[in-house]
Amino acid sequence: QAPVILTPQQKMEKRLAHVTKALKLTDAQADQLKSIWEQNAAKLNADHDAVQAAAKGTDARKDAAQQLATDRKAMMQQMKGVLTPEQLKKFKKMMLRNVERREKRLKHIEQKLKQ
């Protein structure tokens, strides 16, 4: 069975539904988060593309990665104004789990490529 390919908008809607349920967001909070994510999407995508385009180990890649981190931090600051302290704590844990899963998946792929 072929994997389902979601559009960026569909990915955002799926992520919002998951976060809304996991954090028990109010409708107003969900609307505000969606707005924040939409406002930042183009900038973060451009940052990500710049990191990917720059050669590994170069100053250009370090600068692009720093810009991505700065823009993510700014978005998180916006989100702090929407989420309660408990929701924010849980959201950060969710993001950490995502990073850990992504790193585990990448290690698995690297191991397969070495075989």
DAKA-V910226 format. One record per run of one state. SS is the DSSP state (hx for helix, st for strand, lp for the rest). FROM is the first residue (numbers start at 1). TO is the last residue. Records with the same first field share a line. If there is no record, write none. Layout:
# DAKA-V910226
SS = FROM-TO ; FROM-TO
This chain:
# DAKA-V910226
lp = 1-7 ; 24-26 ; 54-58 ; 81-84 ; 115-115
hx = 8-23 ; 27-53 ; 59-80 ; 85-114
